[in-house]
Amino acid sequence: MGVKSMQWAVRRARVVGALGALWAMVAGAKPSFTAETVRERARELASRPYQAPESKLPPAYAQLSYDQYRDIRYRPERAWWRDAGLPFQAQFFHPGFLYTSPIRLHEVEGGEAKPVRFSQELFTYGSLVKELKPEPVDGFAGFRLTHPLNRPDHFDEVVSFLGASYFRALGRGNVYGLSARGLAIDTALPEGEEFPSFREFWLEKPAPGSDRVVVHALLDSPSVTGAYRFVIIPGERTVVEVEATLHARKAVKRLGVAPLTSMYLFGENDRGAYDDFRPEVHDSDGLVLWMKNGEHLWRPLQNPARLNVSSFQVEGLRTFGLLQRDQSFPNYEDLEARYDKRPGVWVEPVGDWGRGSVQLVEIPTPQEVHDNIVAFWVPEAPFAPGAELRLAWKLHWGNAPPVRPTVAVTTATRVAAGSTANARRFVLEFSRGGPEGAGPVEPVITASKGQILQPIAQRNDVTGGWRVTFELVPQAGTPTELRCFLRRGSATLTETWSYLWTP
């Protein structure tokens, strides 16, 4: 859709929505709830100065400790839609602890939105909070949706919305790992990051036998308001379809669309100085980029000594994401965290997003409890005050990519001492796959600084894939951008491995 066509469609939607509301008033009927209802709320909210939400939590709720908050649990028998025998159920998170700004929730049925009221009767209170007295609260901390994801006789958690604009989902057999966000604003800028929050949710009651559930959300922050529509489709790879309409109150220097947030402490390519029995500790091990022209790129993650921000200019983006490609338990040996079961997330743009960049932010962290990895798309066009931006994308949560790659992919990156005092040796593993053919295979390796020595490509008889080894003699004190892929004649056999080496 062209710019003029989209502008016409937006104007038409506004007129139709206004006429619909007017007709409902004339007819004496209650105005129906639609996605346009939330878009109008966001548009109107953006026209007014930002007002931070006032915490109306009783002090006893706001002062809950971590252990006390964990001692409060939702009653499964009080799950929304349970008695109706529907394929989805909703449970709500108790306000308090870190979640001191209650969020209003609504159920939508037959086009009518009804509020979901907070009540202590929805929860059980353990010994640590047994003296917590009932007090009025206007909202919840968030909610989770359950569905028979892994077996037909049990409702498993599929997605949860909790904290600012964070949400997480699971594919079949996964455990929670990385998170998505509604929006990222000014991430890794000196002025400091702004964290938008979902202020209100509308949960559409699913139809009997439905394979999906629809959620609407209103986002607000000092700089941006937004209306979101989520369609959640559980499965082997759970898909979350997102439609977002954003309005700028003021200029945003770095608008992060479809942001993903993860954790990387150490791994095979970046062990650091951790004295740990586990070989690797991370929720994700790399950033993936696929272009519509067929180019594939893989960037292994690192826990840097200093803040790293990498920018990849793209046009014709097919997908990007943060993945946990390594799914072998012996590479983690963690029986509690089960990092081998963490899902990857692919972001698939819907429609043409135009020119922009995918940015990767890597933040130093000493502990695995901190999310220190962020990835998002930044549009090239500035987001100026009064501007409106409509975008849609799909989030694929699971272990298998939404589209089978046509080339071999990177499966391991290892770094060791080279043959001279200041050289570093890189050993890369690629999977089997890629175009078939005969003839010699050539490693194509480039370095922004320094010198590449002894490049070798050979078959890995154990995996059936390829192994590439080379040495880098870096330029003293200078970071080096490295790239490597394999080709046979004019045919590209692998994705492009991309790495930032920092002395």
N, C-alpha and C positions, 0 to 999 in steps of 0.2 A: 504494500500500500504506500503510495507516495505521500509526501508531506501535506499537500493540499487536500488529498483524499482523506487523510487521517484527521486533519483539522475539521473538515466537513462532517466526518463521522462523529467526532467529539461534540461539535455544536448540535448535531441532530440528536445525539443521545441525551444531551442536556434538555433540549426542547421536549423530547418524548417523555423524559422523566418528570419534568415540570407539569406537562399536560396530564400525565397519569395521576400525579398527586392531586391536581386540581379536580379532575373528574371524580377521584375517590372522595374528596370533601363534598362535592356537589351531590354525589349519590349517597352520602351519609355512611360510607364504608371506611374501615380503617385502611390507611395507605399500606400497600404491600411492601414487604422488605425485599430488596434486590441488591445486587452488587453495586448498582448506581447509588443506592442509599448511603453506602459507606464512602463512595467517591465524593458525593456531595458534602458529607461531613468533613472529609479531609480538605476539600477545596475551601469550605467556609472557615475551617480552623486555621488554614494558612493565611487567611486574610486578616487575622487578629494577632496581636503580640503573643509570644509564647508565655504560657503560665505553667510553671512546674507543678506536678501533682502534689497535693497536700496529703501528707501521711495522716490517716485517720485511725491508725491502729492503736488499740489500747496498749499502754506501756508494757504490760505482761507479755503481749504477743511480739512487740517490737524488740524486746530484750531477750528473746529466746536464744539459748546457746545452740551450737551445732548438734550436740548430743540430744538436747531437749527437742529440737525440731525433728530430728530423725525418730523420736519416740512418738510422733504423731502420724497416724496412718489412716488412709481413706478406707471406709468400709466397703469391700467389694460388693456386698449385697445391696448397697445403695447406689450402685453405678447407674448412670443415666442410660435409658433404653434397655436395661437388663430385663425388666418385666415384660417388655414388648417382644422379646425374643429376636431382636434385630442383630445383624451381623457385626455391628460396631457398638461399643459401650464407651462412655466418657466418665472419667474420674477427675477430681479437682485437687489442687495442691493448697494446703493450708497457708494463709498469710503469716508472715513473721520471719524471724532470723534475718537473712539478707533481703527478704522480699517484703519491704515495708510500705510499698505503694500498691494497695489493692487494685486488681483489674476486674472490670465488670464483664460478666459473661451472660450470653443470651442463647436461648434455644429458638431456632427458627422452624416452624411447622406450618405448612399451607400458606406461606408468604407472610406469616405473622411472627414477630419477634417477642419472646417473653423472657424476662430476666430470670437468671438462676440465682437464688438467694443463698448466701452463706448461712450455715447452721453447724453448730458443734455436733449435732446428731449425725452428721455425715462422716465423722471421724472417730477413731479410737485413740485414747490418750493413755500412754504408758505410765510407769511409776515415776518417771522424771518430771511429768507434767500433770499428774493427777489432781493437783490443786488449781489448775488453770480454770478460771471461772468463765462462764458464758458471757460474752459481751457482743454488742452489735458491731458488725464489720460490713462494709459495702464492697464486697468482692472477694476474689481469691488471688493466690500467687500465680496461678496458671492452671494447666490441665493436661491430661494424657488421654489418648484414645487407644482402645484395645480391640483385638480382632483375632480369630483363630488362625494365626500366622504359621505356626510350626506344626500344629496338629489340630484336627477338627473339634476335639472335645475340650479345648482350653483357650481362653482369651489371653493372648500375649500382648504386651505393650508394643505398639507400632510407632507412635510418634508422641512427643511431649513438647509443649511450649512452656518455658519457664525462664524468667529473668530477662529483662530488657527486650530485645527482639530475637533472642536465641530460640532455636528449636532443633530437635534431633529426631531421626527416624531409623528404622531397622529393616534390613532385608531378612529373608529366612535364614536362620542359623546364626545371625549376628548378635553381638552385644554392643552396648552403646560405646561410641568413641568420639569422633569429631562432631562438631555442631555446624549448623547453618545459621545465618542471621538474616533479618529482613533487610538491613542496610548497614553499611559502614561509612563513617564520615570522618575525614581527615586522619585516617589511620597512619601512624608513624610520622606525623608532622611535628615540628618543634612546638607548635601551639597547643598540642594535646588533642587526643581523640574525643569526639563527641559520640555518645552512645544513645541512639534513638530507642524508644520503647514502644511495644504494643500496649495501648491503653485500654482496648476493648475488643472483645471477640464475639462472633456470632457463629454458633454451631448448627448447621442444618441437620435436622433429623433425617437419617437415611431411610430409604425405602426398604421393605423386606426383600432379602436376597440381593441387595446392592453390593457391588464389588468396590465401592468407593464412598468417601465421605467428604463433604465440602465445609470449609471453615473460612470465615471472613475476619479481617483484622484491621483496626485503625491504629496507625503509627504516628508518633509525634516526637518532636525534638525541637531545640531552639532554632535549627536551620531548616528542617524539612518536616512535612506531614506526608502521610501516604495511606492509600487504601489498597489492601491486599485480598486476594482470593486464592485459597489453597484447595486443590483437589488431591486427596491422598488415596493412592491405589496400592494396597499391600500386595506383596508377592515375593517370589524368589529374589527379585530386585524391586524394592518398593519405590514407586514413582510419586513424587510430589510436584504437581503442576502449579506454577505460580504466575499470577497476573498482578502487576503492581502499577499503580498510578501515583506518581510523586509530585509534590508541589514545593517549590523553594521559597522559604521566607526570606532568606538572605543567601548571599553567594557561598558556594561550597568549593573549597580548593581541591579536594580529592573525594569524589563521589564513588564509593565502592559498591557496585551492583553484584548481587548474588554472592555475598561473602561467605567463605568457609573458614572455620577456626579449628585448629587441631593442636596436638602436642607432639614434639620430637625432642627427646632427651639425649639419647645416643643410639648408634647403630653400627653396622659393619663398616661404613665409610667414615664414621665420625665417633670414635669411642671416647674421646676426651680423656679425663683422668678419673673416671668413675670406677670405684672398686666394688663391683657388683657381680653377683653370681649369674645374673641374667645376661645373655649375649647382646640383646637389644631391648630398648624400651621406647616405644613410640605408638601413637594412634595412627599415624600416617608416615609413609616413607618417601613420598615423592609427589611432585606436581606434574600433571599431564596436560598437554596442549595438542589438540588436533585441529587442523585447518581444513577448509572445504576444498583446497587445492591438493589435498592428499598428504601434506607435510605433518609428521608426528614428532613431538618433542617430549623428552622426559628429563625432569630436573630433580635429582635426589635432594632430600632435605638435609639441613644441618642445624646444629645448635651452636651458633657463632659466638665468638668472644665479644663481638660488637654487633650492633643492629645492622642487619642487611636488608636492603630493599632492592629487589630485582624487578625490572619492567620488561615485558615482552610485547612489542608492537604487533598488533594483529588486525587483519581485515579479512572477513570471511571466516569467522570463528565457528567451528563445528561443535567443539566441546572443550571444556577445561575442568580440572578437578584435583582434589587431593585424594590419593589412593594409599591403601595398605596392600601393596602387591605381594609382599612376603607374608604368606599365610601358613608357614610351617611352625608348629609348636616348638620343636627343638631350638629354633632360632630366638625364642623368647623365654621358655621354661618358667612361665608365670601361671600358676594354677588358679590364682585369684583374679588377676586383671584380664587374662585371656586375650592378650594383644593380637593373637593369631586369628581372632574372630571379629576384630573391628572392621566395620564396613568402609569402603571407599565411597566417594560421592563425585559423580560426573554432573557438571552443569551444562545443559543443552539449550542454547538460545533458541527461542521461537521467533521466526521472522528475522529480518536483517537488522542487526544491532549497529551496523555502520563501523566507522573507524574508532579505534580505541586501543587499550592495552590491558593485558592481564598482569597484575602486580602480585608479587610474592613477598611477604614480610616475614623475616626470621628474627626472633627476639631471644637474646641470651636468657637461659633459665637454669637454676641449679637443681630444680626438683620436678618430678613428673606430674605434680598436681597443678602446674601452671600451663595453660594453653599459650604457646609461644609462636604459633604458625598461623598466618592469615593469608588468604588468597582471594582476589576479587577482580572484577572487570571494571575499568575506568573509561567512560566515554570520552572521546576527544573533545567534543563540544562542551563548553563551560555550562554549569548549572547556575544560571543567574537568578536573582530575586524575581519572583512572579512567574518563573518558568514552570511548565508542566511536562513531565516525561512519563510515557507509557511504555512498559517493557513486559515481556513474558518469557519464562524459561521453565525447563523441567529439571528436577533434581532426581538423579538415579542413585539410590542407596543400596549397596550390596557389594559382591565380590566380582561379578562379571560385568564387563563394559556393555553399554547399550548397543554398540556396533562392534562387530568383530574386527580387530585390526588386520590390515592387509600386509603388514610387515612384522618382522620379529621385534620383540620388545625387550627392554633392559630388565634383567632380573636380579642383578647384584652389582654393586660398586665397592671396590676395596682399594685402599690406599696404604702404601708401605714405603719403607726406605728404598731409595734408588741405588744405583751402582756407584755413585759418587756422594760426597758428603752433603751437598745441598740439593741433590736430585730427589724427586718423589716418583714412586712407581705406582701406576694405576692398572688395575685388573678389572675389566668389565665383562659381565656375562650377559649374553643375549639369548632369548628363547629360540626354539626351533620355529620355523615358519618363514614367511616371505616368499617372493617369487622363486620358482624352481628354475634351474638352468645349469649349464656347465661352464667351466672356465675358472680362472683364479679369482679369489675374493680379496678386495683391497680395503684396508681401513683408511678412512678419510678423517684426519685429525687436524684441528686448528687450535691455535692458542693466541689470545690477544697480546700476550707478553711472554717472554722467555723462549725456550727452544724445546722442540719435541724430538726425542731420540728413541731408536729401536722399536718402531711400531710393528706389531705382529698380530695377524689374525689367524686363528686356527679352529678347527672343529673341536667341540667338546664332546668326546665320545660317551661321556656319562649322561649328559642331558640331551644330546642330540642337537644342541644349539651351537653358538659361537662364543669364543673367548677372544678378547682383544687386550693386549698388554702394550704399554708404552711408558716412557719416562718423560717427566717434565723437569727441565732445568729452569727454575723461575728467575725472573728479574728481581734482584734483591729488594725486599720490602714492598713489593707491588702485587696486588691481587691479579689473578689471571683467569679469564673466561676461557673455558675449554669446551670443545665440541667434537663429537665423534659419531660416525655412522659407517656402515659397511655397504659396499656396492660391488656388483659383478658386471663389468662393462658399463653400460648406461643404466642398469637396473639398480634401484635402491633396495637393499635387503632388510634394513633395520630402521627403527625410529632414530631420531637424533638425540644422543645423550648430551646433556648440557650441564656444566658444573662450574661453580666458582671456587677456585683454589685461593685461599688466603694464608700467607705465611705467618 
